[in-house]
Amino acid sequence: MTFSCHRLIVTHIGCARSITGINQFLQKVFKGLLFAGGLHLCGASLAGCTQQGRYMETHEISNLKVIFLDDQSIQDMWKSKTGQPGTQFQPWLRGNLASVKTVRGFYDFSTETLYCPKWNYEVCGHELHHAALGRFHPKK
């Protein structure tokens, strides 16, 4: 697009005035792009505000039971419920790196019971979201 505009300026303005014409044209294009970019950013900001605006969701969890446990007890409870160990070594998970996967809390959908450490808001809040919203982790 820039190349075709450059050719139009040279052919319409002529050789003697082509540099001045190109400079003026590029200044107008640059100002136009800045103005359009500014409008785009402003519009995106306004659209972002309306999309992320205020909302209210109500979730009633009638039979929710919360059990606060220490880390080892959570892993033991996980094993008793699922038959899987609460800590698993996963070799070569990402490239050449191995990892250890540890259950830090969980929500039992069948009994509507949330298991988490008492003062760990991140884990308990995450599991509470499962109680309210259901399963949302991607399946492996």
C-alpha positions in Angstrom: 0.0 0.0 0.0 2.8 2.5 0.8 4.6 1.6 -2.4 1.5 2.3 -4.6 0.9 5.6 -2.8 4.5 6.6 -3.4 4.2 5.9 -7.1 1.0 8.0 -7.3 2.6 11.0 -5.6 5.6 10.9 -7.9 3.6 10.6 -11.1 1.1 13.3 -10.1 3.4 15.8 -8.4 6.4 15.5 -10.8 10.0 14.9 -10.2 11.0 18.3 -8.9 8.3 18.4 -6.2 8.1 14.7 -5.4 10.2 14.8 -2.1 8.1 17.7 -0.7 4.9 16.0 -1.8 6.0 12.7 -0.3 6.9 14.3 3.0 3.6 16.1 3.2 1.7 13.0 2.2 3.6 10.9 4.8 2.9 13.5 7.5 -0.8 13.3 6.7 -0.7 9.5 6.7 1.2 9.5 10.0 -1.3 11.9 11.6 -4.2 9.9 10.2 -2.7 6.7 11.6 -2.2 8.3 15.0 -5.7 9.6 15.0 -7.1 6.3 13.9 -5.0 4.4 16.5 -6.1 6.8 19.2 -9.7 6.3 18.3 -9.1 2.5 18.3 -7.5 2.5 21.7 -10.2 4.8 23.1 -12.9 2.5 21.6 -11.2 -0.6 22.9 -11.0 0.9 26.4 -14.6 1.8 26.4 -15.6 -1.6 25.0 -13.4 -3.2 27.7 -15.1 -1.2 30.4 -18.6 -2.2 29.2 -17.6 -5.8 28.9 -16.0 -6.0 32.2 -18.5 -3.8 33.9 -20.5 -4.5 37.0 -22.3 -7.8 37.3 -24.0 -10.0 39.9 -24.2 -13.8 39.8 -26.1 -15.7 42.5 -25.2 -19.3 43.3 -27.0 -21.2 46.0 -25.2 -24.2 47.4 -27.7 -25.7 49.8 -25.8 -28.7 51.2 -22.3 -27.4 51.1 -20.0 -28.9 53.8 -16.5 -27.5 54.3 -13.9 -29.6 56.1 -10.6 -27.9 57.0 -7.6 -30.2 57.1 -3.9 -30.0 57.3 -1.9 -30.9 54.1 -1.2 -34.5 54.9 -4.8 -35.2 56.0 -6.0 -33.7 52.7 -3.7 -36.0 50.7 -4.9 -39.0 52.8 -8.6 -38.0 52.3 -7.9 -37.7 48.5 -6.5 -41.2 48.5 -9.4 -42.7 50.4 -11.9 -41.0 48.0 -10.2 -41.6 44.7 -7.7 -44.4 45.2 -5.0 -42.2 43.8 -2.0 -40.9 45.9 -2.1 -37.3 47.0 1.4 -36.7 45.7 2.6 -38.0 42.3 6.0 -37.7 40.7 5.6 -36.8 37.0 8.8 -37.4 35.1 9.5 -35.3 32.0 6.3 -33.3 32.2 7.7 -30.3 30.3 10.8 -30.9 28.2 13.5 -32.2 30.4 11.9 -31.1 33.6 10.2 -33.4 36.1 7.6 -32.3 38.6 5.7 -33.3 41.7 2.0 -33.0 41.6 0.4 -32.5 45.1 -3.3 -32.3 46.0 -3.7 -29.1 48.0 -7.5 -29.2 48.3 -10.5 -30.6 46.4 -14.2 -30.6 46.1 -16.1 -33.8 46.3 -19.1 -33.4 43.9 -20.8 -36.6 45.1 -21.0 -35.4 48.8 -20.9 -31.7 48.1 -17.9 -31.4 50.5 -15.0 -29.0 50.2 -11.7 -30.1 51.6 -9.0 -27.4 52.1 -6.5 -25.9 54.5 -8.2 -23.6 57.0 -6.3 -20.3 56.2 -5.4 -20.9 52.6 -7.8 -18.6 50.8 -6.4 -19.4 47.3 -7.0 -23.1 47.6 -10.4 -22.8 49.4 -11.6 -20.1 47.1 -10.7 -22.2 44.1 -12.5 -25.2 45.5 -15.5 -23.0 46.3 -15.6 -22.0 42.7 -15.9 -25.7 41.8 -18.8 -26.0 44.2 -20.6 -23.0 42.6 -19.6 -23.4 38.9 -18.9 -27.1 38.6 -16.0 -28.7 36.7 -14.0 -26.2 34.7 -10.5 -27.7 34.4 -9.6 -29.0 30.9 -9.7 -32.8 30.6 -6.3 -34.5 30.2 
